[in-house]
Amino acid sequence: MSRVITVRVQHEDFDLARELADLRVGADEAGAIASFVGTVRRSSSRGEVLEAMTLEHYPAMTQSSLEAIAREARERWPVLAVCIIHRVGTLRPGEQIVLVGVSARHRGDAFLACEFIMDYLKTRAPFWKKERTAQGAYWVDARAADTAAAERWQAS
Amino acid sequence: MKITIVYFAALREMLGVSREEVELPDGVARAGELRAWLAQRKPVWGEALGPGRNIQVAVDQTLADAATPLRDGVEVAFFPPVTGG
């Protein structure tokens, strides 16, 4: 039986099909499963060839931060189950970084909750990316577009 | 009061410290006051934590802001804007 909120912060890769299947266990009334997977692009944020990306995090805070975001999604929409998996450590181009999965009776709630969780995760969850290219290693800057995306949910 | 401060990512690299325990002077009772007090330490601290810099703060693992009060034994984290996901 799956839990209503599943949050994991881990080094290992995740199996998307298995995680989405787990979301459906115990959610018999779910007519909709919406999901998002974030992956490592082959080019860095500066347009160079990316060799590797390292994700640092605040271990004492990441789990609770993601759980709080998941709880808020469930308060805003009639969501049945939420899964958030976020990897840390060193990743290569093409690898999976994050999974957000949401089940609900109807697709509107599932889509919105999934997008909300990603927008809040991008601006509130304590992770930081460092990119390594042939030119050296540098920290990725936060994007104004992410802040704007998160702010839209505060008006609604 | 005595607190723990942790620093992450580019901020940690710039300051050269990841964790410290400090005894706060009178008058430093909120996160914003702590940041201003730290910014006075040395020039690099002012560059890193000065008013123009975009720095986020958490108190006991919850996102906070300048007005958030501090208590004895809390853990305060300073970090650049997050870039997960």
gemmi code that builds the backbone of each chain (N, CA, C; Angstrom):
import gemmi

chains = {
    "A": [
        ("MET", (0.875, -1.199, 0.000), (0.000, 0.000, 0.000), (0.894, 1.226, 0.000)),
        ("SER", (0.682, 2.092, -0.953), (1.562, 3.263, -1.018), (1.109, 4.295, 0.015)),
        ("ARG", (2.030, 5.128, 0.402), (1.703, 6.217, 1.323), (1.121, 7.370, 0.536)),
        ("VAL", (0.410, 8.254, 1.205), (-0.207, 9.389, 0.537), (0.855, 10.347, 0.032)),
        ("ILE", (1.907, 10.555, 0.818), (3.012, 11.408, 0.394), (4.292, 10.593, 0.495)),
        ("THR", (4.993, 10.452, -0.615), (6.282, 9.769, -0.657), (7.327, 10.780, -1.079)),
        ("VAL", (8.311, 11.001, -0.230), (9.397, 11.922, -0.554), (10.711, 11.203, -0.304)),
        ("ARG", (11.579, 11.201, -1.305), (12.901, 10.597, -1.119), (13.957, 11.525, -1.710)),
        ("VAL", (15.036, 11.680, -0.986), (16.225, 12.393, -1.455), (17.330, 11.354, -1.491)),
        ("GLN", (17.906, 11.093, -2.661), (18.813, 9.956, -2.773), (19.842, 10.171, -3.868)),
        ("HIS", (20.932, 9.425, -3.790), (21.933, 9.463, -4.853), (21.497, 8.612, -6.050)),
        ("GLU", (20.871, 7.495, -5.751), (20.597, 6.512, -6.801), (19.546, 7.008, -7.780)),
        ("ASP", (19.602, 6.466, -8.982), (18.595, 6.751, -9.980), (17.281, 6.114, -9.567)),
        ("PHE", (16.193, 6.577, -10.180), (14.887, 6.004, -9.891), (14.307, 5.413, -11.175)),
        ("ASP", (13.392, 4.449, -10.978), (12.713, 3.799, -12.093), (11.351, 4.465, -12.231)),
        ("LEU", (11.188, 5.254, -13.267), (9.972, 6.042, -13.433), (8.719, 5.164, -13.449)),
        ("ALA", (8.741, 4.092, -14.214), (7.560, 3.246, -14.335), (7.175, 2.660, -12.983)),
        ("ARG", (8.178, 2.248, -12.234), (7.885, 1.647, -10.935), (7.321, 2.675, -9.959)),
        ("GLU", (7.886, 3.875, -9.964), (7.403, 4.904, -9.039), (5.963, 5.301, -9.382)),
        ("LEU", (5.652, 5.417, -10.673), (4.285, 5.771, -11.059), (3.323, 4.629, -10.730)),
        ("ALA", (3.784, 3.395, -10.887), (2.941, 2.253, -10.523), (2.662, 2.268, -9.028)),
        ("ASP", (3.682, 2.604, -8.233), (3.496, 2.672, -6.781), (2.493, 3.755, -6.401)),
        ("LEU", (2.479, 4.845, -7.171), (1.529, 5.940, -6.910), (0.097, 5.448, -7.007)),
        ("ARG", (-0.137, 4.473, -7.842), (-1.500, 4.013, -8.101), (-1.978, 3.001, -7.064)),
        ("VAL", (-1.036, 2.405, -6.324), (-1.422, 1.420, -5.316), (-2.186, 2.114, -4.209)),
        ("GLY", (-3.384, 1.652, -3.918), (-4.186, 2.256, -2.863), (-4.924, 3.491, -3.313)),
        ("ALA", (-4.718, 3.938, -4.555), (-5.422, 5.130, -5.053), (-6.436, 4.674, -6.097)),
        ("ASP", (-7.393, 3.852, -5.638), (-8.348, 3.246, -6.563), (-9.235, 4.251, -7.268)),
        ("GLU", (-9.397, 5.409, -6.659), (-10.257, 6.425, -7.260), (-9.502, 7.335, -8.212)),
        ("ALA", (-8.221, 7.054, -8.442), (-7.432, 7.926, -9.319), (-7.767, 7.650, -10.778)),
        ("GLY", (-8.276, 8.673, -11.460), (-8.489, 8.586, -12.892), (-7.358, 9.243, -13.650)),
        ("ALA", (-6.458, 9.881, -12.907), (-5.389, 10.647, -13.544), (-4.097, 10.503, -12.760)),
        ("ILE", (-3.013, 10.264, -13.512), (-1.659, 10.298, -12.938), (-0.880, 11.306, -13.769)),
        ("ALA", (-0.429, 12.389, -13.156), (0.396, 13.364, -13.869), (1.802, 13.282, -13.303)),
        ("SER", (2.798, 13.479, -14.175), (4.166, 13.391, -13.687), (5.077, 14.350, -14.436)),
        ("PHE", (6.208, 14.652, -13.796), (7.257, 15.460, -14.391), (8.582, 14.814, -14.039)),
        ("VAL", (9.477, 14.748, -15.023), (10.834, 14.290, -14.771), (11.787, 15.371, -15.239)),
        ("GLY", (12.688, 15.803, -14.366), (13.729, 16.743, -14.753), (15.004, 15.977, -15.056)),
        ("THR", (15.663, 16.374, -16.133), (16.868, 15.658, -16.549), (18.028, 16.627, -16.776)),
        ("VAL", (19.245, 16.075, -16.825), (20.444, 16.889, -17.025), (20.640, 17.126, -18.520)),
        ("ARG", (20.625, 18.381, -18.907), (20.845, 18.717, -20.316), (22.300, 18.511, -20.698)),
        ("ARG", (22.525, 18.342, -21.990), (23.891, 18.133, -22.471), (24.688, 19.431, -22.506)),
        ("SER", (23.984, 20.569, -22.550), (24.698, 21.842, -22.533), (24.513, 22.479, -21.170)),
        ("SER", (25.523, 23.195, -20.726), (25.458, 23.854, -19.420), (24.570, 25.085, -19.509)),
        ("SER", (24.316, 25.697, -18.349), (23.494, 26.905, -18.326), (24.163, 28.053, -19.074)),
        ("ARG", (25.459, 27.926, -19.357), (26.165, 28.959, -20.114), (26.362, 28.571, -21.568)),
        ("GLY", (25.782, 27.457, -21.955), (25.848, 27.065, -23.361), (27.042, 26.226, -23.754)),
        ("GLU", (27.818, 25.771, -22.777), (28.984, 24.937, -23.092), (28.610, 23.470, -22.968)),
        ("VAL", (29.520, 22.585, -23.391), (29.288, 21.156, -23.214), (29.426, 20.816, -21.736)),
        ("LEU", (28.401, 20.185, -21.188), (28.423, 19.841, -19.767), (29.114, 18.503, -19.556)),
        ("GLU", (30.072, 18.481, -18.655), (30.728, 17.217, -18.309), (29.981, 16.530, -17.173)),
        ("ALA", (29.607, 17.299, -16.159), (28.903, 16.718, -15.007), (28.201, 17.825, -14.240)),
        ("MET", (27.182, 17.448, -13.508), (26.475, 18.376, -12.630), (26.455, 17.764, -11.227)),
        ("THR", (26.811, 18.555, -10.234), (26.778, 18.057, -8.860), (25.694, 18.795, -8.087)),
        ("LEU", (24.848, 18.053, -7.417), (23.768, 18.643, -6.620), (24.128, 18.563, -5.150)),
        ("GLU", (24.305, 19.735, -4.539), (24.502, 19.832, -3.094), (23.133, 20.040, -2.460)),
        ("HIS", (22.977, 19.638, -1.206), (21.717, 19.924, -0.530), (21.946, 20.148, 0.955)),
        ("TYR", (20.918, 20.548, 1.647), (20.945, 20.811, 3.094), (20.241, 19.613, 3.718)),
        ("PRO", (21.002, 18.609, 4.110), (20.408, 17.323, 4.479), (19.332, 17.416, 5.554)),
        ("ALA", (19.512, 18.288, 6.537), (18.527, 18.371, 7.620), (17.224, 18.998, 7.159)),
        ("MET", (17.218, 19.599, 5.973), (16.040, 20.368, 5.543), (15.357, 19.832, 4.290)),
        ("THR", (16.062, 19.120, 3.435), (15.466, 18.773, 2.145), (14.215, 17.909, 2.286)),
        ("GLN", (14.274, 16.891, 3.118), (13.114, 16.011, 3.269), (11.890, 16.796, 3.744)),
        ("SER", (12.053, 17.586, 4.797), (10.906, 18.311, 5.344), (10.410, 19.385, 4.389)),
        ("SER", (11.332, 20.002, 3.664), (10.934, 21.016, 2.693), (10.052, 20.420, 1.600)),
        ("LEU", (10.459, 19.290, 1.071), (9.672, 18.645, 0.010), (8.349, 18.113, 0.555)),
        ("GLU", (8.361, 17.593, 1.767), (7.107, 17.108, 2.365), (6.129, 18.257, 2.568)),
        ("ALA", (6.638, 19.416, 2.971), (5.764, 20.575, 3.163), (5.156, 21.013, 1.835)),
        ("ILE", (5.927, 20.980, 0.775), (5.399, 21.343, -0.541), (4.329, 20.341, -0.969)),
        ("ALA", (4.583, 19.071, -0.747), (3.597, 18.047, -1.090), (2.307, 18.239, -0.287)),
        ("ARG", (2.439, 18.551, 0.996), (1.251, 18.769, 1.844), (0.463, 19.972, 1.337)),
        ("GLU", (1.169, 21.025, 0.943), (0.464, 22.203, 0.460), (-0.288, 21.883, -0.831)),
        ("ALA", (0.306, 21.074, -1.694), (-0.396, 20.671, -2.918), (-1.682, 19.930, -2.576)),
        ("ARG", (-1.633, 19.089, -1.569), (-2.827, 18.318, -1.178), (-3.874, 19.213, -0.538)),
        ("GLU", (-3.434, 20.299, 0.091), (-4.403, 21.249, 0.654), (-5.098, 22.045, -0.431)),
        ("ARG", (-4.366, 22.345, -1.495), (-4.919, 23.204, -2.555), (-5.801, 22.431, -3.524)),
        ("TRP", (-5.447, 21.188, -3.795), (-6.187, 20.373, -4.768), (-6.541, 19.015, -4.157)),
        ("PRO", (-7.631, 18.411, -4.632), (-8.036, 17.098, -4.103), (-7.181, 15.980, -4.691)),
        ("VAL", (-5.948, 15.946, -4.264), (-4.969, 14.990, -4.774), (-4.999, 13.737, -3.912)),
        ("LEU", (-4.830, 12.585, -4.515), (-4.881, 11.325, -3.773), (-3.503, 10.936, -3.250)),
        ("ALA", (-2.478, 11.001, -4.109), (-1.136, 10.622, -3.679), (-0.116, 11.492, -4.400)),
        ("VAL", (1.008, 11.737, -3.709), (2.093, 12.537, -4.267), (3.409, 11.796, -4.071)),
        ("CYS", (4.247, 11.817, -5.093), (5.585, 11.249, -4.987), (6.579, 12.294, -5.462)),
        ("ILE", (7.578, 12.570, -4.653), (8.672, 13.461, -5.052), (9.975, 12.726, -4.779)),
        ("ILE", (10.777, 12.553, -5.811), (12.104, 11.963, -5.639), (13.111, 12.932, -6.230)),
        ("HIS", (14.108, 13.306, -5.447), (15.124, 14.243, -5.916), (16.496, 13.640, -5.660)),
        ("ARG", (17.294, 13.578, -6.699), (18.626, 13.019, -6.555), (19.619, 14.090, -6.129)),
        ("VAL", (20.680, 13.634, -5.496), (21.799, 14.500, -5.124), (23.086, 13.797, -5.551)),
        ("GLY", (24.179, 14.543, -5.480), (25.456, 13.976, -5.894), (25.785, 14.365, -7.324)),
        ("THR", (26.671, 13.614, -7.941), (27.162, 13.966, -9.269), (26.426, 13.192, -10.346)),
        ("LEU", (25.859, 13.937, -11.291), (25.074, 13.356, -12.377), (25.698, 13.713, -13.717)),
        ("ARG", (25.435, 12.890, -14.711), (25.968, 13.126, -16.059), (24.850, 13.575, -16.985)),
        ("PRO", (25.193, 14.178, -18.128), (24.161, 14.560, -19.093), (23.261, 13.374, -19.425)),
        ("GLY", (21.979, 13.680, -19.501), (21.007, 12.647, -19.826), (20.413, 11.963, -18.608)),
        ("GLU", (21.019, 12.126, -17.447), (20.499, 11.448, -16.262), (19.264, 12.130, -15.697)),
        ("GLN", (18.474, 11.383, -14.964), (17.297, 11.921, -14.302), (17.716, 12.637, -13.027)),
        ("ILE", (17.074, 13.778, -12.753), (17.367, 14.537, -11.535), (16.215, 14.408, -10.541)),
        ("VAL", (15.002, 14.648, -11.020), (13.855, 14.771, -10.124), (12.614, 14.163, -10.756)),
        ("LEU", (11.778, 13.594, -9.893), (10.470, 13.093, -10.304), (9.407, 13.706, -9.409)),
        ("VAL", (8.348, 14.225, -10.024), (7.149, 14.594, -9.275), (5.998, 13.830, -9.904)),
        ("GLY", (5.284, 13.063, -9.101), (4.130, 12.317, -9.587), (2.934, 12.623, -8.712)),
        ("VAL", (1.783, 12.775, -9.335), (0.568, 13.124, -8.587), (-0.590, 12.299, -9.124)),
        ("SER", (-1.391, 11.736, -8.237), (-2.621, 11.065, -8.679), (-3.822, 11.826, -8.138)),
        ("ALA", (-4.881, 11.838, -8.929), (-6.112, 12.532, -8.547), (-7.274, 11.881, -9.299)),
        ("ARG", (-8.471, 12.213, -8.904), (-9.638, 11.694, -9.631), (-9.636, 12.220, -11.060)),
        ("HIS", (-9.308, 13.491, -11.222), (-9.406, 14.128, -12.537), (-8.092, 14.793, -12.933)),
        ("ARG", (-7.878, 14.919, -14.234), (-6.577, 15.370, -14.741), (-6.283, 16.829, -14.413)),
        ("GLY", (-7.309, 17.695, -14.353), (-7.051, 19.104, -14.066), (-6.298, 19.278, -12.759)),
        ("ASP", (-6.770, 18.617, -11.707), (-6.122, 18.709, -10.402), (-4.724, 18.091, -10.439)),
        ("ALA", (-4.590, 16.975, -11.145), (-3.285, 16.301, -11.196), (-2.254, 17.175, -11.903)),
        ("PHE", (-2.630, 17.748, -13.050), (-1.702, 18.618, -13.787), (-1.302, 19.827, -12.948)),
        ("LEU", (-2.291, 20.495, -12.353), (-2.001, 21.720, -11.600), (-1.129, 21.423, -10.388)),
        ("ALA", (-1.465, 20.376, -9.660), (-0.683, 20.039, -8.467), (0.758, 19.701, -8.842)),
        ("CYS", (0.927, 18.992, -9.942), (2.272, 18.612, -10.388), (3.084, 19.859, -10.730)),
        ("GLU", (2.484, 20.778, -11.463), (3.187, 22.003, -11.845), (3.495, 22.859, -10.611)),
        ("PHE", (2.522, 22.963, -9.718), (2.730, 23.715, -8.473), (3.913, 23.167, -7.696)),
        ("ILE", (3.953, 21.869, -7.532), (5.035, 21.256, -6.756), (6.383, 21.559, -7.386)),
        ("MET", (6.487, 21.467, -8.694), (7.763, 21.780, -9.352), (8.126, 23.239, -9.180)),
        ("ASP", (7.160, 24.148, -9.333), (7.465, 25.572, -9.195), (7.924, 25.906, -7.780)),
        ("TYR", (7.316, 25.283, -6.780), (7.730, 25.541, -5.400), (9.063, 24.866, -5.087)),
        ("LEU", (9.267, 23.676, -5.621), (10.534, 22.976, -5.411), (11.694, 23.805, -5.989)),
        ("LYS", (11.465, 24.406, -7.152), (12.534, 25.170, -7.816), (12.931, 26.405, -7.019)),
        ("THR", (12.068, 26.900, -6.156), (12.344, 28.153, -5.457), (12.476, 28.002, -3.946)),
        ("ARG", (12.161, 26.828, -3.403), (12.175, 26.684, -1.950), (12.974, 25.503, -1.414)),
        ("ALA", (13.174, 24.481, -2.227), (13.844, 23.283, -1.715), (15.355, 23.499, -1.741)),
        ("PRO", (16.044, 23.188, -0.641), (17.458, 23.546, -0.524), (18.412, 22.618, -1.272)),
        ("PHE", (18.445, 22.816, -2.596), (19.418, 22.132, -3.446), (20.177, 23.212, -4.219)),
        ("TRP", (21.432, 22.944, -4.573), (22.209, 23.867, -5.401), (23.005, 23.056, -6.412)),
        ("LYS", (22.970, 23.519, -7.663), (23.640, 22.804, -8.746), (24.970, 23.453, -9.074)),
        ("LYS", (25.987, 22.622, -9.269), (27.283, 23.109, -9.730), (27.611, 22.366, -11.023)),
        ("GLU", (27.892, 23.107, -12.055), (28.177, 22.505, -13.357), (29.673, 22.457, -13.606)),
        ("ARG", (30.105, 21.372, -14.222), (31.515, 21.265, -14.593), (31.606, 21.166, -16.111)),
        ("THR", (32.401, 22.056, -16.680), (32.646, 22.031, -18.123), (34.150, 22.056, -18.344)),
        ("ALA", (34.561, 22.079, -19.587), (35.994, 22.155, -19.879), (36.575, 23.474, -19.377)),
        ("GLN", (35.715, 24.471, -19.230), (36.167, 25.789, -18.772), (36.281, 25.879, -17.248)),
        ("GLY", (35.814, 24.865, -16.546), (35.877, 24.894, -15.092), (34.540, 24.563, -14.461)),
        ("ALA", (34.442, 24.767, -13.163), (33.215, 24.444, -12.435), (32.605, 25.721, -11.893)),
        ("TYR", (31.299, 25.860, -12.013), (30.653, 27.065, -11.496), (29.226, 26.748, -11.074)),
        ("TRP", (28.755, 27.522, -10.104), (27.416, 27.344, -9.568), (26.391, 27.930, -10.524)),
        ("VAL", (25.294, 27.231, -10.689), (24.202, 27.703, -11.538), (23.459, 28.821, -10.819)),
        ("ASP", (23.089, 29.854, -11.547), (22.306, 30.938, -10.956), (20.831, 30.586, -10.976)),
        ("ALA", (20.130, 31.053, -9.947), (18.671, 30.921, -9.949), (18.105, 31.774, -11.078)),
        ("ARG", (16.977, 31.351, -11.626), (16.399, 32.042, -12.763), (15.183, 32.859, -12.345)),
        ("ALA", (15.089, 34.058, -12.882), (13.944, 34.915, -12.583), (12.647, 34.245, -13.015)),
        ("ALA", (12.704, 33.470, -14.080), (11.494, 32.791, -14.560), (10.950, 31.827, -13.516)),
        ("ASP", (11.852, 31.190, -12.754), (11.400, 30.260, -11.716), (10.713, 31.011, -10.584)),
        ("THR", (11.277, 32.156, -10.203), (10.662, 32.963, -9.144), (9.278, 33.431, -9.585)),
        ("ALA", (9.186, 33.868, -10.816), (7.897, 34.334, -11.344), (6.889, 33.196, -11.368)),
        ("ALA", (7.346, 32.009, -11.749), (6.439, 30.862, -11.821), (5.891, 30.537, -10.437)),
        ("ALA", (6.730, 30.594, -9.429), (6.272, 30.295, -8.073), (5.312, 31.361, -7.574)),
        ("GLU", (5.566, 32.607, -7.955), (4.724, 33.697, -7.456), (3.313, 33.630, -7.994)),
        ("ARG", (3.120, 33.096, -9.200), (1.772, 32.985, -9.736), (0.863, 32.202, -8.820)),
        ("TRP", (1.392, 31.213, -8.132), (0.553, 30.373, -7.267), (0.122, 31.122, -6.029)),
        ("GLN", (0.800, 32.191, -5.668), (0.437, 32.943, -4.485), (-0.739, 33.852, -4.746)),
        ("ALA", (-0.948, 34.200, -5.996), (-2.063, 35.079, -6.315), (-3.357, 34.305, -6.434)),
        ("SER", (-3.218, 32.988, -6.704), (-4.439, 32.211, -6.997), (-5.045, 31.591, -5.747)),
    ],
    "B": [
        ("MET", (22.620, 34.640, 23.384), (22.221, 33.281, 23.077), (23.251, 32.646, 22.155)),
        ("LYS", (23.316, 31.330, 22.199), (24.290, 30.609, 21.369), (23.539, 29.903, 20.252)),
        ("ILE", (24.037, 30.060, 19.047), (23.372, 29.428, 17.901), (24.396, 28.756, 17.011)),
        ("THR", (23.904, 27.934, 16.101), (24.725, 27.308, 15.063), (24.385, 27.953, 13.739)),
        ("ILE", (25.420, 28.227, 12.936), (25.185, 28.776, 11.602), (25.812, 27.842, 10.580)),
        ("VAL", (25.077, 27.540, 9.522), (25.595, 26.708, 8.436), (25.491, 27.482, 7.123)),
        ("TYR", (26.457, 27.222, 6.255), (26.542, 27.929, 4.981), (26.619, 26.906, 3.852)),
        ("PHE", (26.020, 27.224, 2.708), (25.986, 26.255, 1.621), (26.469, 26.837, 0.306)),
        ("ALA", (26.881, 25.947, -0.574), (27.131, 26.244, -1.983), (28.136, 27.380, -2.154)),
        ("ALA", (27.837, 28.294, -3.085), (28.798, 29.345, -3.418), (29.121, 30.215, -2.210)),
        ("LEU", (28.154, 30.365, -1.311), (28.390, 31.164, -0.103), (29.434, 30.496, 0.782)),
        ("ARG", (29.330, 29.210, 0.963), (30.306, 28.463, 1.747), (31.698, 28.574, 1.142)),
        ("GLU", (31.760, 28.473, -0.176), (33.081, 28.552, -0.834), (33.682, 29.940, -0.677)),
        ("MET", (32.831, 30.953, -0.782), (33.323, 32.325, -0.697), (33.840, 32.633, 0.720)),
        ("LEU", (33.146, 32.116, 1.733), (33.499, 32.420, 3.116), (34.516, 31.444, 3.690)),
        ("GLY", (34.597, 30.267, 3.109), (35.544, 29.276, 3.604), (35.116, 28.606, 4.892)),
        ("VAL", (33.823, 28.655, 5.207), (33.324, 27.990, 6.413), (31.991, 27.337, 6.109)),
        ("SER", (31.791, 26.126, 6.592), (30.519, 25.452, 6.360), (29.621, 25.464, 7.596)),
        ("ARG", (30.239, 25.568, 8.758), (29.466, 25.476, 9.993), (30.216, 26.150, 11.117)),
        ("GLU", (29.488, 26.862, 11.992), (30.130, 27.458, 13.161), (29.092, 27.645, 14.261)),
        ("GLU", (29.600, 27.770, 15.487), (28.738, 28.104, 16.618), (29.150, 29.476, 17.101)),
        ("VAL", (28.183, 30.332, 17.317), (28.501, 31.688, 17.765), (27.648, 32.075, 18.956)),
        ("GLU", (28.240, 32.932, 19.781), (27.519, 33.551, 20.888), (27.080, 34.912, 20.362)),
        ("LEU", (25.783, 35.162, 20.341), (25.298, 36.410, 19.768), (25.403, 37.557, 20.761)),
        ("PRO", (25.786, 38.730, 20.287), (25.787, 39.895, 21.173), (24.361, 40.382, 21.399)),
        ("ASP", (24.193, 41.200, 22.421), (22.885, 41.820, 22.651), (22.504, 42.603, 21.412)),
        ("GLY", (21.240, 42.587, 21.101), (20.780, 43.354, 19.951), (20.692, 42.546, 18.673)),
        ("VAL", (21.240, 41.366, 18.686), (21.123, 40.486, 17.516), (20.125, 39.399, 17.885)),
        ("ALA", (18.884, 39.603, 17.506), (17.807, 38.703, 17.931), (16.970, 38.182, 16.766)),
        ("ARG", (17.247, 38.683, 15.562), (16.497, 38.250, 14.380), (17.461, 37.873, 13.271)),
        ("ALA", (16.958, 37.131, 12.307), (17.828, 36.626, 11.237), (18.503, 37.763, 10.468)),
        ("GLY", (17.749, 38.833, 10.231), (18.313, 39.961, 9.497), (19.423, 40.656, 10.275)),
        ("GLU", (19.230, 40.749, 11.597), (20.250, 41.364, 12.445), (21.502, 40.498, 12.483)),
        ("LEU", (21.295, 39.175, 12.486), (22.431, 38.257, 12.445), (23.223, 38.439, 11.160)),
        ("ARG", (22.510, 38.505, 10.043), (23.191, 38.674, 8.757), (24.010, 39.964, 8.736)),
        ("ALA", (23.416, 41.054, 9.215), (24.131, 42.333, 9.229), (25.345, 42.265, 10.140)),
        ("TRP", (25.209, 41.568, 11.266), (26.321, 41.426, 12.215), (27.460, 40.626, 11.584)),
        ("LEU", (27.132, 39.547, 10.896), (28.148, 38.734, 10.228), (28.827, 39.521, 9.110)),
        ("ALA", (28.056, 40.349, 8.426), (28.594, 41.093, 7.276), (29.695, 42.059, 7.697)),
        ("GLN", (29.762, 42.355, 8.985), (30.776, 43.289, 9.470), (32.110, 42.625, 9.778)),
        ("ARG", (32.186, 41.322, 9.739), (33.376, 40.622, 10.215), (34.616, 41.013, 9.453)),
        ("LYS", (34.583, 40.809, 8.171), (35.731, 41.087, 7.293), (35.151, 41.481, 5.949)),
        ("PRO", (35.962, 42.099, 5.096), (35.437, 42.531, 3.795), (34.725, 41.423, 3.007)),
        ("VAL", (35.278, 40.222, 3.001), (34.632, 39.176, 2.190), (33.252, 38.838, 2.743)),
        ("TRP", (33.060, 38.972, 4.062), (31.739, 38.720, 4.646), (30.748, 39.796, 4.211)),
        ("GLY", (31.223, 41.023, 4.121), (30.355, 42.094, 3.635), (29.978, 41.883, 2.178)),
        ("GLU", (30.951, 41.414, 1.389), (30.667, 41.134, -0.013), (29.655, 39.995, -0.143)),
        ("ALA", (29.798, 39.004, 0.718), (28.949, 37.815, 0.601), (27.544, 38.038, 1.157)),
        ("LEU", (27.464, 38.776, 2.281), (26.189, 38.882, 3.005), (25.629, 40.287, 3.028)),
        ("GLY", (26.276, 41.222, 2.341), (25.825, 42.604, 2.355), (24.412, 42.759, 1.817)),
        ("PRO", (23.825, 43.926, 2.044), (22.406, 44.132, 1.721), (22.063, 43.935, 0.247)),
        ("GLY", (23.002, 44.138, -0.638), (22.688, 43.982, -2.051), (22.678, 42.552, -2.542)),
        ("ARG", (23.159, 41.631, -1.728), (23.307, 40.257, -2.184), (22.019, 39.472, -1.970)),
        ("ASN", (21.699, 38.627, -2.933), (20.499, 37.800, -2.868), (20.816, 36.526, -2.090)),
        ("ILE", (20.527, 36.569, -0.803), (20.829, 35.446, 0.094), (19.547, 35.009, 0.785)),
        ("GLN", (19.314, 33.703, 0.820), (18.155, 33.169, 1.535), (18.590, 32.681, 2.912)),
        ("VAL", (17.629, 32.608, 3.812), (17.931, 32.168, 5.176), (16.871, 31.175, 5.640)),
        ("ALA", (17.310, 30.187, 6.401), (16.395, 29.250, 7.048), (16.732, 29.226, 8.533)),
        ("VAL", (15.711, 29.080, 9.371), (15.908, 28.933, 10.804), (15.288, 27.601, 11.222)),
        ("ASP", (16.099, 26.755, 11.829), (15.662, 25.396, 12.171), (14.981, 24.714, 10.990)),
        ("GLN", (15.635, 24.762, 9.879), (15.257, 24.043, 8.655), (13.934, 24.481, 8.051)),
        ("THR", (13.511, 25.713, 8.334), (12.324, 26.272, 7.708), (12.707, 27.612, 7.093)),
        ("LEU", (12.316, 27.823, 5.831), (12.635, 29.097, 5.198), (12.138, 30.244, 6.069)),
        ("ALA", (12.996, 31.241, 6.216), (12.690, 32.357, 7.105), (12.950, 33.657, 6.349)),
        ("ASP", (12.846, 34.762, 7.077), (13.220, 36.037, 6.487), (13.881, 36.889, 7.562)),
        ("ALA", (14.187, 38.125, 7.196), (14.957, 38.991, 8.091), (14.283, 39.169, 9.450)),
        ("ALA", (12.965, 39.111, 9.465), (12.243, 39.376, 10.702), (12.136, 38.168, 11.614)),
        ("THR", (12.521, 36.999, 11.139), (12.357, 35.785, 11.927), (13.196, 35.845, 13.197)),
        ("PRO", (12.567, 35.644, 14.358), (13.332, 35.738, 15.605), (14.202, 34.500, 15.822)),
        ("LEU", (15.285, 34.721, 16.535), (16.210, 33.641, 16.871), (16.036, 33.271, 18.339)),
        ("ARG", (16.332, 32.009, 18.637), (16.273, 31.546, 20.031), (17.569, 30.812, 20.327)),
        ("ASP", (17.841, 30.629, 21.588), (19.036, 29.895, 21.978), (18.987, 28.487, 21.391)),
        ("GLY", (20.069, 28.086, 20.760), (20.167, 26.727, 20.244), (19.661, 26.508, 18.831)),
        ("VAL", (19.151, 27.538, 18.160), (18.647, 27.332, 16.800), (19.804, 27.110, 15.832)),
        ("GLU", (19.442, 26.555, 14.668), (20.387, 26.438, 13.562), (19.921, 27.394, 12.465)),
        ("VAL", (20.771, 28.316, 12.107), (20.465, 29.266, 11.035), (21.286, 28.885, 9.824)),
        ("ALA", (20.655, 28.838, 8.666), (21.361, 28.507, 7.425), (21.277, 29.700, 6.472)),
        ("PHE", (22.418, 30.061, 5.907), (22.451, 31.084, 4.869), (22.875, 30.429, 3.564)),
        ("PHE", (22.225, 30.781, 2.473), (22.566, 30.153, 1.210), (22.110, 31.002, 0.034)),
        ("PRO", (22.745, 30.771, -1.119), (22.315, 31.485, -2.325), (20.937, 30.980, -2.722)),
        ("PRO", (20.244, 31.702, -3.607), (18.954, 31.212, -4.092), (19.081, 29.777, -4.574)),
        ("VAL", (18.113, 28.950, -4.200), (18.186, 27.522, -4.479), (18.025, 27.245, -5.971)),
        ("THR", (18.620, 26.143, -6.400), (18.594, 25.804, -7.829), (18.358, 24.319, -8.048)),
        ("GLY", (17.441, 23.743, -7.280), (17.146, 22.327, -7.444), (16.176, 22.085, -8.582)),
        ("GLY", (15.759, 20.836, -8.688), (14.736, 20.472, -9.654), (15.269, 20.181, -11.045)),
    ],
}
model = gemmi.Model(1)
for chain_id, residues in chains.items():
    chain = gemmi.Chain(chain_id)
    for i, (resn, *xyz) in enumerate(residues, 1):
        res = gemmi.Residue()
        res.name, res.seqid = resn, gemmi.SeqId(i, " ")
        for name, pos in zip(("N", "CA", "C"), xyz):
            atom = gemmi.Atom()
            atom.name, atom.element = name, gemmi.Element(name[0])
            atom.pos, atom.b_iso = gemmi.Position(*pos), 0.0
            res.add_atom(atom)
        chain.add_residue(res)
    model.add_chain(chain)
structure = gemmi.Structure()
structure.add_model(model)
structure.setup_entities()
